[in-house]
Amino acid sequence: MENPSLFGGNERDGWSVPNGVTNPIVRPDGGYLSDPDLVWDPDRRELRLYYRHVADENRILLVTSRDGVTFSAPRLVARAPNHQIVSPTIVRRSATEWLMWSVNSGPVGCSASSTTVELRRSTDGVEWSPPTTVSLSQSGAFAWHLEVQWIDALREYWAVFNGKVRGSCTTQALYLATSTDGMAWRTFPSPVLRSGAIPELADIVYRATFAYEAERDLVALWHSGARYRSGGYEWRAAYERRRRSELFEAAARAEPAFIARVPRVELDNSTAP
């Protein structure tokens, strides 16, 4: 149910399947797939699609494409016991400097009481170092699904992540963090988005991605989330654009301690996004 799929578009809020693409890009051979992350390699002129395969362990696989239509056979690039490498997010700083952050939730997965964030490094995006735990702590919640980018204009990394609470597989808030080295992270007291902001995201706010427009000092954000209808979750994607100053001011405002709502349905690791 989370097989990596590709969409494209000429507008930030309009996406469709590109000509020639058949989704999903890959399917599982046993177990299930999740957590795709797409990276452009300008030196090799190729897209790199990293994703997680969950079976008897967590495996991070890589497929590549020069045209966005035909993808290579999967290649194993990292592995860990279940569920110790969740939601990999990859940054390419240069041809010889690649970074991969991921979440370690221990053996129980999304229902874990806590998580940690880890960093792996690579000189080619294929062979990765052992993980190192980074300092990323959010009051009242734990990082679950990450998106990290290097903001060259500001010389710092940004991360957005949905925050999970103890024992729950659903998340209701998206948080922001910054770092100059990728190891020590500054987090903020308030989320940049909560469930219920729009009807389509009434019950869950999940992984997001973003783009910083340096020339206009604007941040574009693409959110994912769901509302509960007719006995199940209906998933959507949503778009917004905000001034950087407004985004960070909102995140820096103090707010009451985070209290999770009791979700209508809990998901086990075989079906959770």
C-alpha positions as CSV (number, residue, x, y, z in Angstrom):
1,M,0.0,0.0,0.0
2,E,3.1,2.3,0.0
3,N,4.7,1.2,-3.2
4,P,6.9,4.1,-4.5
5,S,5.1,5.9,-7.3
6,L,6.1,8.9,-9.5
7,F,4.1,12.1,-10.2
8,G,5.1,15.3,-12.0
9,G,3.6,18.6,-12.9
10,N,4.2,22.2,-14.1
11,E,2.3,23.7,-11.2
12,R,3.0,23.3,-7.5
13,D,-0.6,22.3,-6.8
14,G,-1.3,20.1,-9.8
15,W,0.3,16.7,-10.2
16,S,-0.3,13.7,-12.5
17,V,1.4,10.6,-13.8
18,P,4.0,11.6,-16.4
19,N,3.8,10.2,-19.9
20,G,5.3,6.7,-20.1
21,V,5.4,6.1,-16.4
22,T,3.6,3.1,-15.0
23,N,3.0,3.3,-11.2
24,P,4.1,1.9,-8.9
25,I,7.7,2.1,-9.9
26,V,8.5,-1.0,-7.8
27,R,6.5,-3.6,-5.9
28,P,7.5,-5.8,-3.0
29,D,8.8,-9.3,-3.3
30,G,7.3,-10.4,0.1
31,G,6.8,-8.1,3.0
32,Y,5.9,-4.5,2.1
33,L,7.5,-1.2,0.9
34,S,7.4,2.2,2.4
35,D,9.1,5.6,2.8
36,P,10.4,6.6,-0.7
37,D,12.8,9.5,-1.1
38,L,13.8,11.0,-4.4
39,V,17.2,12.6,-5.1
40,W,18.6,14.2,-8.3
41,D,22.3,13.5,-9.0
42,P,23.5,16.2,-11.4
43,D,26.8,14.5,-12.1
44,R,25.3,11.3,-13.3
45,R,22.2,13.0,-14.7
46,E,19.9,10.5,-13.0
47,L,17.1,10.3,-10.5
48,R,17.8,8.2,-7.4
49,L,14.8,6.7,-5.7
50,Y,15.6,5.3,-2.2
51,Y,12.9,3.3,-0.4
52,R,12.4,0.8,2.5
53,H,11.5,-2.9,2.2
54,V,10.2,-4.4,5.4
55,A,10.2,-8.2,5.8
56,D,12.5,-10.1,8.2
57,E,14.5,-6.9,8.5
58,N,14.6,-3.3,7.3
59,R,16.3,-2.9,3.9
60,I,17.0,0.4,2.1
61,L,16.9,-0.2,-1.6
62,L,17.9,2.1,-4.5
63,V,16.6,2.3,-8.1
64,T,17.9,4.9,-10.6
65,S,16.6,6.4,-13.8
66,R,18.0,8.7,-16.5
67,D,14.6,9.6,-18.0
68,G,12.2,9.3,-15.2
69,V,10.4,6.4,-17.0
70,T,12.7,3.4,-17.0
71,F,14.3,2.5,-13.6
72,S,17.1,0.1,-12.8
73,A,16.8,-3.1,-10.8
74,P,16.8,-2.5,-7.0
75,R,20.1,-2.4,-5.2
76,L,20.6,-2.9,-1.5
77,V,22.3,0.1,0.1
78,A,21.6,-0.3,3.9
79,R,20.0,-2.7,6.3
80,A,19.0,-2.9,10.0
81,P,16.8,-5.0,12.2
82,N,13.1,-4.1,12.2
83,H,12.3,-1.2,12.7
84,Q,15.6,0.5,13.1
85,I,15.8,2.4,9.8
86,V,12.5,4.1,9.1
87,S,11.8,7.0,6.6
88,P,15.3,7.5,5.1
89,T,15.9,11.0,3.8
90,I,18.9,11.7,1.7
91,V,20.9,14.8,1.0
92,R,23.6,15.1,-1.7
93,R,26.0,17.9,-0.9
94,S,28.5,16.9,-3.7
95,A,29.6,14.0,-5.8
96,T,31.5,12.6,-2.7
97,E,29.3,13.8,0.2
98,W,26.0,12.1,0.8
99,L,24.0,12.1,4.1
100,M,21.1,9.9,5.1
101,W,19.0,10.5,8.2
102,S,16.5,7.9,9.4
103,V,14.4,7.1,12.4
104,N,15.2,4.2,14.8
105,S,12.0,3.1,16.6
106,G,13.3,-0.2,17.9
107,P,11.6,-3.6,17.3
108,V,8.0,-2.5,17.7
109,G,7.8,0.2,15.0
110,C,5.2,2.9,15.0
111,S,3.7,1.9,18.4
112,A,7.1,2.4,20.1
113,S,7.2,4.6,23.2
114,S,10.1,6.7,21.7
115,T,12.3,7.1,18.7
116,T,15.8,8.4,17.9
117,V,17.2,10.0,14.7
118,E,20.3,8.6,13.2
119,L,22.7,9.8,10.5
120,R,24.7,7.7,8.0
121,R,27.3,9.1,5.6
122,S,28.5,8.1,2.1
123,T,31.0,9.1,-0.6
124,D,28.8,7.8,-3.4
125,G,25.2,7.4,-2.1
126,V,25.5,3.6,-2.3
127,E,27.9,2.4,0.4
128,W,26.9,3.9,3.8
129,S,28.6,4.2,7.2
130,P,27.2,2.8,10.4
131,P,24.6,5.1,12.0
132,T,25.4,7.8,14.5
133,T,22.6,9.1,16.8
134,V,21.9,12.9,16.3
135,S,20.6,15.4,18.8
136,L,17.0,16.1,17.7
137,S,14.5,16.4,20.5
138,Q,10.9,17.7,20.3
139,S,9.1,18.5,23.5
140,G,6.0,16.2,23.9
141,A,6.7,14.2,20.7
142,F,9.2,12.0,18.9
143,A,10.3,12.3,15.3
144,W,8.6,9.8,13.0
145,H,8.9,10.6,9.3
146,L,11.6,13.0,8.3
147,E,12.4,15.2,5.3
148,V,15.8,16.9,5.4
149,Q,17.3,19.4,2.9
150,W,20.5,21.5,2.7
151,I,19.6,25.2,2.2
152,D,22.6,26.4,0.5
153,A,21.6,30.1,0.5
154,L,21.5,30.0,4.3
155,R,24.2,27.4,4.9
156,E,22.1,25.2,7.1
157,Y,20.0,22.0,7.0
158,W,16.3,22.2,7.5
159,A,14.1,19.3,8.6
160,V,10.3,18.8,8.8
161,F,9.0,15.8,10.7
162,N,5.7,14.6,12.0
163,G,5.8,14.0,15.8
164,K,4.5,10.8,17.3
165,V,3.5,10.1,20.9
166,R,4.0,7.0,23.0
167,G,2.3,3.9,21.7
168,S,0.5,5.6,18.8
169,C,0.8,5.0,15.1
170,T,-1.1,8.2,14.1
171,T,0.4,11.7,14.2
172,Q,-1.3,15.1,14.5
173,A,1.5,17.7,14.1
174,L,4.3,18.6,11.8
175,Y,7.5,20.2,13.3
176,L,10.5,22.2,12.0
177,A,14.2,21.9,12.9
178,T,17.4,23.5,11.7
179,S,21.1,22.5,11.9
180,T,24.5,23.7,10.7
181,D,26.1,20.3,10.8
182,G,23.3,17.7,10.6
183,M,24.1,16.4,14.0
184,A,22.9,19.1,16.5
185,W,19.4,20.3,15.7
186,R,17.4,23.2,17.0
187,T,13.7,22.5,17.3
188,F,10.8,24.8,18.0
189,P,8.0,24.7,20.5
190,S,5.1,24.9,18.1
191,P,4.2,22.8,15.1
192,V,4.0,24.4,11.6
193,L,0.8,22.4,10.9
194,R,-1.7,20.5,13.0
195,S,-4.4,18.1,12.0
196,G,-7.7,19.9,11.4
197,A,-6.1,22.8,9.6
198,I,-8.2,21.9,6.6
199,P,-11.0,19.2,6.3
200,E,-8.8,16.9,4.2
201,L,-6.2,16.7,7.0
202,A,-8.8,16.4,9.8
203,D,-7.3,13.5,11.7
204,I,-3.7,12.9,10.6
205,V,-0.7,15.1,9.5
206,Y,2.0,12.9,8.1
207,R,5.3,13.3,6.2
208,A,5.9,16.6,4.3
209,T,8.4,18.0,1.8
210,F,9.4,21.5,1.0
211,A,11.3,23.8,-1.3
212,Y,13.0,27.1,-0.3
213,E,12.8,30.0,-2.8
214,A,15.8,32.0,-1.8
215,E,15.2,34.9,-4.3
216,R,11.8,35.6,-2.7
217,D,12.5,34.2,0.7
218,L,9.5,31.9,0.5
219,V,9.0,28.3,1.7
220,A,6.7,26.0,-0.3
221,L,5.4,23.0,1.6
222,W,3.6,19.9,0.4
223,H,1.8,18.0,3.2
224,S,0.3,14.6,3.4
225,G,-2.4,13.5,5.8
226,A,-5.8,12.0,6.2
227,R,-9.3,12.1,7.6
228,Y,-11.3,9.2,8.9
229,R,-14.4,8.5,6.8
230,S,-16.7,5.4,6.5
231,G,-14.5,3.1,8.5
232,G,-11.1,4.0,7.1
233,Y,-8.6,6.8,6.4
234,E,-8.9,8.9,3.2
235,W,-5.4,10.2,2.3
236,R,-4.7,13.5,0.6
237,A,-1.8,15.8,-0.3
238,A,-2.0,19.6,0.2
239,Y,0.1,22.6,-0.7
240,E,0.9,25.9,0.9
241,R,3.6,28.7,0.5
242,R,4.6,30.9,3.4
243,R,7.2,33.6,4.0
244,R,10.2,32.3,5.8
245,S,9.9,34.8,8.6
246,E,6.2,33.9,9.2
247,L,7.0,30.2,9.2
248,F,9.7,30.5,11.7
249,E,7.9,33.0,13.9
250,A,4.9,30.6,14.1
251,A,7.1,27.7,15.0
252,A,8.9,29.7,17.7
253,R,5.7,30.8,19.5
254,A,5.1,29.0,22.8
255,E,1.9,26.9,23.0
256,P,0.3,24.6,25.5
257,A,2.0,21.2,26.0
258,F,1.1,18.8,23.2
259,I,-1.7,16.5,24.1
260,A,-2.5,13.7,21.6
261,R,-6.1,13.0,20.7
262,V,-7.1,9.4,20.9
263,P,-7.1,8.3,17.3
264,R,-10.2,6.5,15.9
265,V,-8.2,3.7,14.5
266,E,-4.8,2.4,15.4
267,L,-2.7,0.7,12.7
268,D,-0.2,-2.1,13.2
269,N,3.2,-2.2,11.5
270,S,1.9,-4.3,8.6
271,T,-0.4,-1.5,7.4
272,A,0.9,1.7,8.9
273,P,2.3,4.4,6.5
